[in-house]
């Protein structure tokens, strides 16, 4: 699947992921339910994978 994003969109997506991931870490640390833990870890890993694929330093100016 290809997804074409502008530099601004890439920047905003990276910012959103960077703000979400710490919350996942906190929730993972406090979760006792094994099924919930697996789900949170799966989602965290998927979001990290997306973040790692984003180019760094792109932003457009108007």
Long-range contacts (C-beta under 8 A, 24 or more apart in sequence): 6-60, 7-58, 7-59, 7-60, 8-59, 8-60, 10-54, 10-55, 10-58, 10-59, 11-58, 11-59, 13-50, 13-54, 14-51, 14-54, 14-56, 17-47, 17-50, 17-51, 17-54, 18-51, 20-47, 21-47, 21-48, 21-51
